[in-house]
Amino acid sequence: MKLFRLSGVCALATLVTGAAWGHALVLGSTPRPEETVESDALGIEIRFNSRIDAARSYLKLFKIDGDSVLLPILDAGSADTLKARATGLTNGRYRLHWQTLSPDGHITQGDIPFSVSR
């Protein structure tokens, strides 16, 4: 009976872990979290650990004072990367919110805080 329970727990752990592996996780980004940018224009790039569905993804830029803008997704030339461009940035703190569809069918999302100081 103990062997059956142990193998059931192992099988469940494998299923849960396998599902988590399919989620798109950020490997690197421009800007980096908490980075200070010294320009009013910024090329944005977020690279994931797996293929993502760029057509069902979005990037939204929030200024801490409340203003926000949806950024058009640019062709990244890679199935694991989101690209966009932000212009007209003024001094202050920003939050880049990303959302994408992972290969396992789950939506993943997150935020990248950064500052502009010119």
ZAVO-485957 format. One line per 4 residues: for each residue y, x, z of C-alpha. Coordinates in steps of 0.001 Angstrom, whole numbers, plus 500000, padded with zeros to 6 digits. Layout:
BEGIN
Y X Z  ...
END
This chain:
BEGIN
500000 500000 500000  502420 502838 500805  501705 504443 497421  502546 501173 495649
505882 500897 497488  506748 504513 496761  505992 504177 493056  508003 500930 492939
510988 502672 494515  510652 505594 492072  510490 503216 489099  513574 501339 490303
515467 504600 490839  514588 505691 487299  515897 502430 485826  519141 502569 487794
519706 506254 487036  518883 505758 483355  521450 502970 483110  524112 505132 484716
523515 507915 482189  524630 505606 479389  528108 505033 480856  530915 506913 479146
532364 509436 481612  535483 511508 480979  534762 515204 480374  538354 516230 479722
541751 514853 478859  545223 515664 477641  547161 515172 479796  544997 516364 482665
545107 514316 485888  548273 515113 487884  549624 517366 485095  553398 517647 484577
554386 517341 480908  557674 518855 479736  558246 516839 476567  559318 513348 475526
556307 513132 473163  552668 513594 474074  549444 513822 472096  546822 512012 474159
543143 512873 473926  540259 511769 476152  536804 513249 475540  533717 511487 476903
530163 512595 477647  528766 510215 475008  529624 508275 471899  532119 505460 472503
533195 502447 470486  536820 503291 469622  537325 499927 467900  536686 498177 471234
538670 500658 473305  542266 500759 474382  544825 503041 475996  547714 501596 477956
550537 503699 479344  552263 502544 482536  555452 504002 483915  555367 503782 487689
558463 501534 487647  556381 498837 485946  557007 499196 482208  553874 499493 480069
552932 499932 476429  549646 499564 474566  549105 502741 472530  547550 502510 469054
544235 504394 468867  544324 507151 466240  541378 508501 464270  539907 511170 466529
537431 512520 463986  534762 512448 466705  532634 509617 468104  533156 510784 471697
536972 510979 471733  539952 508632 472001  543297 509805 470613  546799 508362 470705
550429 509478 470738  553135 508521 473230  556811 509038 472390  560116 508402 474121
558812 509529 477507  561455 509877 480208  561293 511763 483487  559026 510172 486041
555446 509348 486947  553032 507673 484534  549519 506269 484597  547374 506310 481456
544769 503541 481683  541754 503800 479379  538958 501355 478700  536027 501813 476349
532628 500396 475502  529705 502691 476346  526509 502976 474280  524651 501087 477027
526922 498078 476445  528953 498513 479624  532724 498675 479692  534015 501740 481497
537605 502343 482486  539801 504628 484485  543279 506039 485017  544894 509412 484445
548084 509890 486470  550640 512417 485183  554358 513167 485326  557098 513977 482833
559790 516458 483837  562163 517751 481145
END
